[in-house]
């Protein structure tokens, strides 16, 4: 399991502002981050777009893509993350979309989850990971949160400077935790 404290510390160290776009996790990723003291220095916010049409109207996910694939799709996850970055003014965003269960949805079995991340330093600006998670609804959602936090750490480590950007750090001037 990834400790949210580790993610917040890495975000603070890099001066990186983060946002989340969440469907099946319903805000749990952002909640895990803001449970950490000092998170307000790096967490911009979250968009919970549980209804499919909100993914298009709020986050800018391509409506044609949603009509063709449904919301359980890697490109949809990437577009959700891009939208969260844009709407919330973040450097890095993570998105979750999938089927928590207990029943299949949109032609996908329960436990099918896509986690998307978006940042300027990622090749193409975004990427996604497909997960096949086991367990009941609560377990799938909890595992999705853990994997989303892990993807944030992986994205931070992918920064060309290893996660630190002095010019960016100075621009955001993240205050020390009090």
C-alpha positions in Angstrom: 0.0 0.0 0.0 1.1 3.5 -0.8 0.9 5.9 2.1 -0.8 9.2 1.2 1.8 10.9 3.4 4.5 9.7 1.0 2.6 11.1 -2.0 2.0 14.5 -0.3 5.7 14.7 0.7 6.8 14.0 -2.9 4.5 16.6 -4.2 5.7 19.1 -1.7 9.4 18.3 -2.4 8.8 18.8 -6.2 6.6 21.9 -5.8 3.9 20.0 -7.8 0.2 20.9 -7.6 -2.1 17.9 -8.0 -5.8 17.4 -8.8 -8.0 14.3 -9.1 -10.9 13.3 -11.5 -12.8 10.5 -10.0 -15.7 8.2 -11.0 -15.8 4.9 -9.2 -13.7 6.2 -6.3 -16.1 9.0 -5.7 -13.6 11.4 -4.2 -11.7 8.9 -2.1 -8.3 9.6 -3.8 -8.6 13.3 -3.0 -9.8 12.5 0.5 -6.8 10.3 1.1 -4.5 13.1 0.1 -6.3 15.8 2.1 -6.2 13.6 5.2 -2.5 14.4 5.3 -1.6 17.6 7.3 -0.1 20.2 5.0 -1.8 18.8 1.9 -3.4 22.2 1.2 0.0 23.3 -0.1 -0.2 20.9 -3.1 -3.8 19.6 -3.5 -5.9 21.8 -5.8 -9.1 19.8 -5.6 -11.2 17.1 -7.2 -13.9 16.6 -9.7 -16.2 13.7 -9.0 -17.8 12.9 -12.3 -19.7 9.8 -11.5 -22.3 10.3 -14.2 -21.0 9.6 -17.7 -22.3 12.9 -19.2 -20.3 14.9 -16.6 -17.1 13.4 -17.9 -17.8 15.2 -21.1 -19.5 18.4 -19.9 -17.2 19.1 -16.9 -13.9 17.4 -17.7 -14.0 17.7 -21.5 -13.9 14.0 -22.3 -14.7 13.5 -26.0 -18.5 12.7 -26.1 -17.9 10.6 -29.3 -15.3 8.5 -27.4 -17.8 8.0 -24.5 -20.5 7.0 -26.9 -18.2 4.5 -28.6 -16.4 2.9 -25.7 -18.4 3.9 -22.6 -16.7 5.4 -19.5 -14.6 2.3 -18.7 -11.7 3.0 -21.1 -8.0 4.0 -20.9 -8.3 7.0 -23.2 -11.3 8.2 -21.2 -9.1 8.0 -18.0 -6.4 10.1 -19.7 -8.9 12.7 -20.9 -10.4 12.9 -17.4 -6.9 13.5 -16.0 -6.2 16.2 -18.6 -9.5 17.8 -17.8 -8.8 17.9 -14.1 -5.5 19.6 -14.7 -7.2 22.2 -16.9 -10.2 22.8 -14.7 -8.4 22.8 -11.4 -5.1 24.4 -12.5 -2.8 21.6 -11.5 0.6 20.4 -12.8 -0.3 16.7 -12.3 -3.7 14.9 -12.2 -4.9 11.4 -11.7 -8.2 10.0 -12.8 -10.1 6.8 -12.0 -12.9 5.2 -14.0 -14.1 1.6 -13.9 -16.5 -0.9 -12.5 -16.5 -1.3 -8.7 -19.2 -4.0 -8.8 -20.8 -6.1 -7.6 -22.2 -6.5 -11.1 -20.6 -6.0 -14.5 -21.2 -2.7 -16.2 -20.8 -1.4 -19.8 -19.6 -4.8 -20.9 -16.8 -5.0 -18.3 -16.5 -7.3 -15.3 -16.4 -5.8 -11.8 -12.9 -4.9 -10.9 -12.0 -3.5 -14.3 -10.5 -0.1 -13.6 -8.5 2.4 -15.5 -6.2 4.9 -13.8 -5.0 7.9 -15.9 -2.4 10.4 -15.2 -1.6 13.7 -17.0 1.4 16.0 -16.7 3.4 18.0 -19.2 6.5 15.9 -18.5 4.9 12.6 -19.5 5.3 11.4 -23.1 2.3 12.6 -25.0 1.1 14.4 -21.8 -0.8 11.5 -20.3 -0.9 7.7 -19.9 -3.1 5.1 -18.3 -3.0 1.7 -16.7 -5.6 -1.0 -16.9 -6.3 -2.9 -13.7 -8.1 -6.1 -13.0 -8.9 -5.9 -9.3 -10.4 -8.6 -7.1 -12.8 -8.3 -4.2 -16.1 -6.8 -3.3 -17.1 -3.2 -4.1 -15.3 -1.7 -1.2 -12.1 -3.7 -1.9 -12.1 -2.7 -5.5 -12.6 1.0 -4.6 -9.9 0.8 -1.9 -7.4 -0.9 -4.3 -8.2 1.7 -6.9 -7.3 4.5 -4.5 -4.0 2.7 -3.7 -3.1 2.2 -7.3 -4.0 5.9 -8.1 -1.6 7.0 -5.4 1.1 4.7 -6.7 0.6 6.2 -10.2 1.1 9.7 -8.8 4.4 8.6 -7.3 5.4 6.9 -10.6 4.5 10.1 -12.5 6.5 12.2 -10.1 9.5 10.0 -10.5 9.3 10.3 -14.3 10.0 14.1 -14.1 13.3 14.7 -16.0 14.9 16.2 -12.9 13.7 13.3 -10.7 10.8 15.2 -9.3 12.5 18.6 -8.5 12.2 21.7 -10.6 13.9 24.8 -9.0 12.2 27.3 -11.3 8.8 25.6 -10.7 9.5 25.3 -7.0 10.2 29.1 -6.8 7.1 29.8 -9.0 4.8 28.0 -6.6 6.8 28.8 -3.4 5.3 25.9 -1.5 5.5 26.9 2.2 7.1 24.6 4.7 4.6 22.6 6.7 3.9 24.2 10.0 
